[in-house]
Amino acid sequence: MKNNIGIIVLALALLAFLFFLSSRQKAPFLPANETHNHALSNSACLTCHGPGKQSPLKPSHPPKEQCLLCHKTEAR
């Protein structure tokens, strides 16, 4: 009986963890405009969003070399 309770508690903890992961904030889609239609590589993103550029990323932004890993177009 104690083994069954342990398994149930473990399963509930796993479900709670998976729910937490699925509810995390997702990266926004790339804007559907002419500028971003040509953003097909991370280096293309950094031409505007690199340090000292017109729209630099905040220092708290996650890894800056993996733009298209998180940010997608709605069609991707």
C-alpha positions as CSV (number, residue, x, y, z in Angstrom):
1,M,0.0,0.0,0.0
2,K,2.8,2.4,0.8
3,N,4.4,1.7,-2.6
4,N,1.1,2.7,-4.3
5,I,0.9,6.0,-2.4
6,G,4.6,6.8,-3.3
7,I,3.9,6.1,-7.0
8,I,0.8,8.3,-6.9
9,V,2.7,11.1,-5.3
10,L,5.5,10.8,-7.8
11,A,3.0,10.8,-10.7
12,L,1.3,13.9,-9.4
13,A,4.6,15.7,-8.9
14,L,5.5,14.8,-12.5
15,L,2.2,16.1,-13.8
16,A,2.6,19.3,-11.8
17,F,6.1,19.8,-13.3
18,L,4.9,19.2,-16.8
19,F,2.1,21.7,-16.3
20,F,4.5,24.2,-15.0
21,L,6.7,23.8,-18.1
22,S,3.8,24.1,-20.5
23,S,2.5,27.3,-18.8
24,R,5.8,29.2,-19.1
25,Q,5.8,32.3,-21.2
26,K,6.5,31.6,-24.8
27,A,8.6,33.8,-27.1
28,P,6.6,36.1,-29.2
29,F,6.2,35.4,-32.9
30,L,8.3,37.4,-35.4
31,P,6.3,40.4,-36.6
32,A,4.7,39.8,-40.0
33,N,6.3,42.8,-41.8
34,E,8.7,43.2,-44.6
35,T,11.8,43.6,-42.4
36,H,11.2,40.4,-40.5
37,N,10.2,38.4,-43.6
38,H,13.9,38.4,-44.5
39,A,15.1,37.4,-41.0
40,L,16.2,33.9,-42.0
41,S,19.3,33.7,-39.8
42,N,20.5,34.7,-36.4
43,S,23.0,37.1,-37.9
44,A,20.2,38.8,-39.8
45,C,18.4,39.4,-36.5
46,L,21.5,40.9,-34.9
47,T,21.8,43.6,-37.7
48,C,19.0,45.4,-35.9
49,H,18.9,43.8,-32.4
50,G,22.7,43.6,-31.7
51,P,24.5,45.8,-29.2
52,G,24.4,49.4,-30.2
53,K,21.9,48.9,-33.0
54,Q,18.4,50.5,-33.4
55,S,16.6,47.9,-31.2
56,P,19.2,46.2,-29.0
57,L,18.2,43.2,-26.9
58,K,18.0,43.7,-23.1
59,P,20.9,42.3,-21.1
60,S,18.4,39.9,-19.4
61,H,17.4,38.4,-22.8
62,P,18.3,34.6,-23.0
63,P,21.1,33.5,-25.3
64,K,21.4,36.0,-28.1
65,E,22.8,33.6,-30.7
66,Q,19.7,31.5,-31.0
67,C,17.0,33.9,-32.2
68,L,15.1,31.6,-34.5
69,L,15.1,28.7,-32.0
70,C,12.5,30.6,-29.9
71,H,11.1,33.2,-32.2
72,K,9.1,31.7,-35.1
73,T,6.8,33.0,-37.8
74,E,3.3,31.7,-37.5
75,A,3.8,29.6,-40.6
76,R,6.9,27.8,-39.3
